[in-house]
Amino acid sequence: MRIKINAATWMALAACTVTAGAMAQQTVQMGAVLSLTGANATVGEDVRRAVDLAVDKVNSQGGVLGKKFSVIIEDSGGNPTTALNAARKLVSVDKVPVVIGEYSSGISIPLGQYLVKEGAVHINIASTSIKIRDIGATSFNLIGLENFGNRFSAADTWALGYRKVAMIAPNNAYGQGVAHGFKEEFEKLGGQVVTEVLYTAGQSTYRRELQQIARSAPDAYVYTAYGQESAIINREAFELGLRKTPWYGILLSMCLSDTPAEIANGQLGMEVGSVDGPAGRAYAEAFRSRYKEGMKTSYTGYAYDAVMMTAAAINKAKSVNPAEVASALKEIGRAYPGVTGAISFDADRQRQDPPYARLKFDGKVVPR
């Protein structure tokens, strides 16, 4: 079947194409793949807010290359296939030089590998699997990976007086790395992981797994879990009476982002450092002023730094060519004053001396 299009319609379509092209020329864009729906939607929305704040900050300072700056945000839905499709669209259709994201290591790793293969720049803002280091030559990492985090959390758990712990973590790249690395570091100190359970994501209940770790009668439960799954684990642990024993959360704000306060109250844990110094305090105040509430998770500062660094790198390179932007990022990453603290990359484009915090839940996640 043939569809006839009259001259007026053709002219309108052509005008739209010209207008879209002109708008693209007037705007410098980068991309972000975030988990705005699914189990980690609370974190994704928190990070989206940070991205918007950073874009406004860049534009208030004159934009990028004398043009308006924007971030095209795509939703991964917490799904690797959806995330890869989003990355393909950002690279092949939107032609962005840099993409930040995702959140889960099991998504960030294939996402980053695809971007590197296509010659684009990838910036990791939240995933902590040690495998992030191996993504490729144009992948940068702003956050502490599990080798740093496991060492910190094991030492913190030991300092709290726990000697015999049971662990529960997701059965994916992130959870496996935490379970193995924490155990290794904790045993170096003289501690013992008496039970270790890796749970399957997406279940409606985790009672069987909780009953399994309870049988070992530990001094404390050490866990890490994504927001909505963690909410089920925390609720059922409470119902089973397991909260009579201390709970220690690795990446506590992630563990408690969707858990009601009355259940979360009293939990201890650790977290990647969220904000630091005058720049961090100014950012936290700007976040609260705009959104009328504080940050729900610790990842917003990393997203903000990634956007600000990308804008600075494009300006420094005087180009949106990904290779030139990557080269400029390496230069900027020698001592960048981020809201999460000073950012310096090592030879593999990994952040050196990443910040961490000791936390507790007292109506909200606060320092202890």
VEXDREN-2710 file (C-alpha; in Angstrom, 1 decimal):
% VEXDREN-2710
k/r/px/py/pz
1/MET/0.0/0.0/0.0
2/ARG/1.3/3.4/-0.9
3/ILE/0.7/6.4/1.3
4/LYS/0.5/9.7/-0.5
5/ILE/2.0/12.7/1.2
6/ASN/1.2/16.1/-0.1
7/ALA/3.6/19.0/-0.6
8/ALA/2.5/20.8/2.6
9/THR/3.2/17.7/4.7
10/TRP/6.6/17.2/3.1
11/MET/7.5/20.8/3.9
12/ALA/6.3/20.4/7.5
13/LEU/8.4/17.3/7.9
14/ALA/11.4/18.9/6.4
15/ALA/11.0/21.9/8.6
16/CYS/10.9/19.6/11.7
17/THR/14.1/17.9/10.5
18/VAL/15.8/21.2/10.0
19/THR/14.6/22.5/13.4
20/ALA/15.8/19.3/15.2
21/GLY/19.2/19.6/13.5
22/ALA/19.5/23.2/14.4
23/MET/18.6/22.5/18.0
24/ALA/21.2/19.7/18.2
25/GLN/23.8/22.1/16.9
26/GLN/22.9/24.6/19.6
27/THR/23.2/22.0/22.4
28/VAL/26.1/19.9/23.7
29/GLN/24.8/16.6/25.0
30/MET/25.9/13.7/27.1
31/GLY/24.0/10.6/28.1
32/ALA/23.0/8.8/31.3
33/VAL/21.5/5.3/31.8
34/LEU/19.7/5.2/35.1
35/SER/17.4/2.7/36.9
36/LEU/14.3/4.9/37.0
37/THR/12.0/1.9/37.3
38/GLY/12.4/-1.5/38.9
39/ALA/14.0/-2.5/42.1
40/ASN/16.4/0.4/42.2
41/ALA/14.1/3.2/41.2
42/THR/14.5/5.1/44.4
43/VAL/18.3/5.3/43.8
44/GLY/17.7/6.1/40.1
45/GLU/15.4/9.0/40.8
46/ASP/17.8/10.3/43.5
47/VAL/20.6/10.3/40.9
48/ARG/18.4/11.9/38.2
49/ARG/17.9/14.8/40.5
50/ALA/21.7/15.2/40.9
51/VAL/22.1/15.2/37.1
52/ASP/19.5/17.9/36.7
53/LEU/21.3/20.0/39.4
54/ALA/24.6/19.6/37.6
55/VAL/23.1/20.6/34.2
56/ASP/21.6/23.7/35.7
57/LYS/25.0/24.6/37.3
58/VAL/26.9/24.2/34.0
59/ASN/24.4/26.3/32.1
60/SER/24.4/29.0/34.7
61/GLN/28.2/29.2/34.1
62/GLY/27.8/29.7/30.4
63/GLY/27.2/26.1/29.2
64/VAL/29.7/24.1/27.2
65/LEU/31.6/25.4/24.2
66/GLY/29.4/28.4/24.3
67/LYS/26.3/26.3/23.9
68/LYS/23.5/25.0/26.1
69/PHE/24.4/21.8/27.9
70/SER/22.0/18.9/28.4
71/VAL/22.0/15.2/29.6
72/ILE/19.8/12.7/27.7
73/ILE/18.5/10.3/30.4
74/GLU/17.4/6.8/29.5
75/ASP/15.8/4.3/31.8
76/SER/17.4/0.9/32.2
77/GLY/14.5/-0.6/34.2
78/GLY/17.1/-2.5/36.1
79/ASN/17.5/-4.7/33.1
80/PRO/20.8/-5.4/31.2
81/THR/19.1/-5.7/27.8
82/THR/17.1/-2.5/28.2
83/ALA/20.3/-0.7/29.4
84/LEU/22.2/-1.9/26.3
85/ASN/19.4/-0.7/24.0
86/ALA/19.4/2.6/25.7
87/ALA/23.2/2.9/25.2
88/ARG/22.8/2.0/21.5
89/LYS/20.3/4.8/21.1
90/LEU/22.5/7.3/22.9
91/VAL/25.6/6.5/20.8
92/SER/24.1/5.8/17.4
93/VAL/21.1/8.2/17.3
94/ASP/22.0/11.0/19.8
95/LYS/25.7/10.8/19.1
96/VAL/26.7/11.6/22.7
97/PRO/30.4/11.3/23.5
98/VAL/30.0/10.3/27.2
99/VAL/27.5/8.1/29.0
100/ILE/27.3/7.7/32.8
101/GLY/25.7/4.7/34.5
102/GLU/24.3/2.3/35.5
103/TYR/23.9/1.2/39.1
104/SER/24.0/-2.6/39.4
105/SER/27.5/-4.0/38.4
106/GLY/25.8/-6.7/36.4
107/ILE/24.4/-3.9/34.2
108/SER/27.2/-1.4/34.3
109/ILE/29.9/-3.9/33.1
110/PRO/28.2/-4.9/29.8
111/LEU/27.0/-1.3/29.4
112/GLY/30.5/0.1/29.8
113/GLN/32.0/-2.6/27.5
114/TYR/29.6/-1.7/24.7
115/LEU/30.3/2.0/25.0
116/VAL/34.1/1.4/24.9
117/LYS/33.7/-0.9/21.9
118/GLU/31.8/1.9/20.1
119/GLY/34.5/4.4/21.0
120/ALA/32.4/6.4/23.5
121/VAL/33.4/7.4/27.0
122/HIS/31.8/5.6/30.0
123/ILE/31.8/6.9/33.6
124/ASN/30.9/4.6/36.4
125/ILE/29.1/6.4/39.2
126/ALA/27.7/3.7/41.4
127/SER/28.8/0.1/40.7
128/THR/31.5/-1.4/42.9
129/SER/32.5/-4.7/41.4
130/ILE/36.2/-5.1/41.0
131/LYS/35.5/-6.1/37.3
132/ILE/34.7/-2.4/36.6
133/ARG/38.5/-1.9/36.4
134/ASP/38.6/-4.1/33.3
135/ILE/35.9/-2.5/31.2
136/GLY/38.3/-0.8/28.8
137/ALA/40.4/2.2/27.8
138/THR/37.7/4.8/27.7
139/SER/35.9/3.8/30.9
140/PHE/36.4/5.9/34.0
141/ASN/35.4/5.1/37.6
142/LEU/34.6/7.7/40.3
143/ILE/33.6/5.4/43.2
144/GLY/35.4/3.0/45.5
145/LEU/35.3/-0.6/44.3
146/GLU/34.7/-3.6/46.5
147/ASN/38.4/-4.2/47.2
148/PHE/38.4/-0.9/49.1
149/GLY/34.9/-1.3/50.4
150/ASN/35.4/-4.9/51.7
151/ARG/38.5/-3.9/53.6
152/PHE/36.7/-0.9/55.1
153/SER/33.6/-2.9/56.1
154/ALA/35.5/-5.8/57.5
155/ALA/37.6/-3.5/59.7
156/ASP/34.5/-1.6/60.8
157/THR/32.6/-4.8/61.7
158/TRP/35.6/-6.1/63.6
159/ALA/35.9/-2.8/65.5
160/LEU/32.2/-3.1/66.5
161/GLY/33.2/-6.3/68.3
162/TYR/31.6/-8.8/66.0
163/ARG/33.7/-12.0/65.6
164/LYS/31.2/-14.5/64.1
165/VAL/28.9/-13.2/61.4
166/ALA/26.5/-14.6/58.9
167/MET/26.2/-13.0/55.4
168/ILE/23.5/-12.6/52.8
169/ALA/24.1/-10.9/49.5
170/PRO/22.6/-10.9/45.9
171/ASN/23.9/-13.7/43.6
172/ASN/25.4/-11.4/40.9
173/ALA/28.7/-9.8/40.1
174/TYR/28.4/-7.3/42.9
175/GLY/27.1/-9.7/45.6
176/GLN/29.6/-12.4/44.8
177/GLY/32.4/-9.9/45.0
178/VAL/31.3/-8.5/48.4
179/ALA/30.7/-12.0/49.9
180/HIS/34.1/-13.3/48.8
181/GLY/36.0/-10.1/49.5
182/PHE/34.5/-9.4/52.9
183/LYS/35.1/-12.9/54.1
184/GLU/38.7/-12.8/53.0
185/GLU/39.3/-9.4/54.8
186/PHE/37.4/-10.4/57.9
187/GLU/39.3/-13.7/58.3
188/LYS/42.6/-11.8/58.0
189/LEU/41.5/-10.0/61.2
190/GLY/40.6/-13.2/63.0
191/GLY/36.9/-13.1/62.4
192/GLN/34.7/-15.9/61.0
193/VAL/31.9/-15.9/58.4
194/VAL/29.8/-18.9/59.7
195/THR/27.2/-18.9/57.0
196/GLU/27.1/-17.3/53.6
197/VAL/23.9/-17.1/51.4
198/LEU/23.7/-15.6/47.9
199/TYR/20.0/-14.9/47.2
200/THR/18.3/-14.9/43.8
201/ALA/16.9/-11.4/42.9
202/GLY/13.2/-10.8/42.3
203/GLN/11.7/-13.2/44.8
204/SER/8.6/-12.3/46.8
205/THR/10.0/-13.8/50.0
206/TYR/13.5/-14.5/51.4
207/ARG/12.3/-16.4/54.5
208/ARG/14.1/-19.6/53.6
209/GLU/17.4/-17.8/53.1
210/LEU/17.0/-15.9/56.4
211/GLN/16.2/-19.0/58.3
212/GLN/19.3/-20.6/56.9
213/ILE/21.6/-17.9/58.1
214/ALA/19.8/-17.7/61.5
215/ARG/20.7/-21.3/62.3
216/SER/24.4/-20.5/62.7
217/ALA/23.5/-18.1/65.6
218/PRO/26.0/-15.3/64.6
219/ASP/27.1/-12.3/66.6
220/ALA/25.8/-10.2/63.8
221/TYR/24.3/-10.4/60.3
222/VAL/26.2/-8.7/57.5
223/TYR/24.2/-8.0/54.4
224/THR/24.0/-6.0/51.2
225/ALA/20.9/-5.8/49.0
226/TYR/19.1/-3.6/46.5
227/GLY/16.4/-1.3/47.7
228/GLN/13.1/-3.1/47.1
229/GLU/14.6/-6.5/47.7
230/SER/16.2/-5.3/50.8
231/ALA/12.9/-4.0/52.0
232/ILE/11.5/-7.6/51.9
233/ILE/14.6/-9.0/53.6
234/ASN/14.5/-6.4/56.4
235/ARG/10.7/-6.8/56.9
236/GLU/10.9/-10.6/57.1
237/ALA/14.0/-10.5/59.3
238/PHE/12.0/-8.3/61.7
239/GLU/9.1/-10.7/61.6
240/LEU/11.3/-13.7/62.3
241/GLY/12.9/-12.0/65.3
242/LEU/16.3/-11.8/63.6
243/ARG/16.6/-8.1/64.4
244/LYS/17.3/-9.0/68.0
245/THR/20.8/-9.6/66.7
246/PRO/22.7/-6.6/65.2
247/TRP/22.5/-6.0/61.4
248/TYR/25.3/-4.4/59.5
249/GLY/24.6/-3.1/56.0
250/ILE/27.3/-2.8/53.4
251/LEU/26.2/0.3/51.4
252/LEU/23.6/1.2/54.1
253/SER/21.7/3.8/52.2
254/MET/21.1/1.3/49.3
255/CYS/20.1/-1.3/51.8
256/LEU/17.5/0.9/53.5
257/SER/16.3/3.2/50.7
258/ASP/12.9/1.4/50.6
259/THR/12.7/0.1/54.1
260/PRO/10.3/1.7/56.6
261/ALA/12.0/3.7/59.4
262/GLU/10.5/1.6/62.2
263/ILE/12.1/-1.5/60.8
264/ALA/15.4/0.1/59.7
265/ASN/16.0/1.9/63.0
266/GLY/19.2/0.9/64.8
267/GLN/21.0/-0.7/61.9
268/LEU/24.6/0.1/61.5
269/GLY/26.7/0.0/58.3
270/MET/29.1/1.7/55.9
271/GLU/28.8/3.6/52.7
272/VAL/30.7/5.3/50.0
273/GLY/31.4/8.9/51.1
274/SER/28.6/11.1/49.7
275/VAL/29.8/14.7/50.1
276/ASP/32.9/16.2/51.4
277/GLY/34.3/19.6/52.3
278/PRO/32.8/23.1/51.4
279/ALA/31.9/22.0/47.8
280/GLY/30.1/18.9/49.2
281/ARG/28.2/21.0/51.8
282/ALA/27.2/23.6/49.2
283/TYR/25.9/20.8/46.9
284/ALA/23.9/19.1/49.7
285/GLU/22.3/22.5/50.5
286/ALA/21.5/23.1/46.8
287/PHE/19.9/19.6/46.6
288/ARG/17.8/20.2/49.7
289/SER/16.8/23.7/48.6
290/ARG/15.6/22.5/45.2
291/TYR/13.9/19.2/46.2
292/LYS/12.7/20.2/49.7
293/GLU/14.4/17.1/51.1
294/GLY/17.9/15.6/51.5
295/MET/19.5/13.0/49.4
296/LYS/18.1/9.5/49.9
297/THR/21.3/7.7/48.9
298/SER/25.1/8.4/48.7
299/TYR/25.3/8.1/44.9
300/THR/24.0/11.5/43.9
301/GLY/27.3/13.3/44.5
302/TYR/29.1/10.9/42.2
303/ALA/26.6/11.6/39.4
304/TYR/26.9/15.3/40.0
305/ASP/30.7/15.1/39.8
306/ALA/30.5/13.0/36.6
307/VAL/28.4/15.5/34.8
308/MET/30.5/18.5/36.0
309/MET/33.7/16.7/35.0
310/THR/32.3/15.8/31.6
311/ALA/31.4/19.4/30.9
312/ALA/34.8/20.6/32.0
313/ALA/36.5/17.9/29.8
314/ILE/34.5/18.9/26.7
315/ASN/35.4/22.6/27.3
316/LYS/39.1/21.6/27.8
317/ALA/39.2/19.5/24.7
318/LYS/37.2/22.1/22.7
319/SER/35.6/19.1/21.1
320/VAL/32.9/16.5/21.5
321/ASN/35.1/13.8/20.0
322/PRO/35.1/11.0/22.5
323/ALA/38.8/10.3/22.3
324/GLU/39.7/13.9/22.9
325/VAL/37.2/14.1/25.7
326/ALA/38.7/11.0/27.3
327/SER/42.2/12.6/27.1
328/ALA/40.9/15.7/28.7
329/LEU/39.2/13.7/31.5
330/LYS/42.6/12.1/32.3
331/GLU/44.1/15.6/32.7
332/ILE/41.2/16.9/34.8
333/GLY/41.3/13.7/36.9
334/ARG/44.7/14.6/38.3
335/ALA/43.2/16.6/41.1
336/TYR/39.5/17.5/40.5
337/PRO/37.7/19.3/43.4
338/GLY/34.5/17.2/43.4
339/VAL/31.6/17.4/45.8
340/THR/32.6/13.9/46.9
341/GLY/36.1/15.1/47.6
342/ALA/39.3/15.4/45.6
343/ILE/39.2/13.1/42.6
344/SER/42.4/11.7/41.2
345/PHE/42.6/8.8/38.7
346/ASP/45.3/6.2/38.6
347/ALA/46.8/4.9/35.4
348/ASP/43.7/2.7/34.8
349/ARG/41.3/5.6/35.2
350/GLN/40.2/4.4/38.6
351/ARG/39.7/6.8/41.5
352/GLN/42.4/6.7/44.1
353/ASP/41.7/6.9/47.8
354/PRO/37.9/6.8/47.5
355/PRO/36.0/8.1/50.5
356/TYR/33.9/5.9/52.9
357/ALA/31.7/6.7/55.9
358/ARG/30.5/4.8/59.0
359/LEU/26.7/5.2/59.4
360/LYS/23.7/4.3/61.5
361/PHE/20.0/4.6/60.9
362/ASP/18.3/6.9/63.5
363/GLY/15.1/8.0/61.7
364/LYS/17.4/8.5/58.7
365/VAL/20.9/7.4/57.6
366/VAL/23.4/9.6/59.6
367/PRO/27.0/9.4/60.6
368/ARG/27.9/7.6/63.8
END
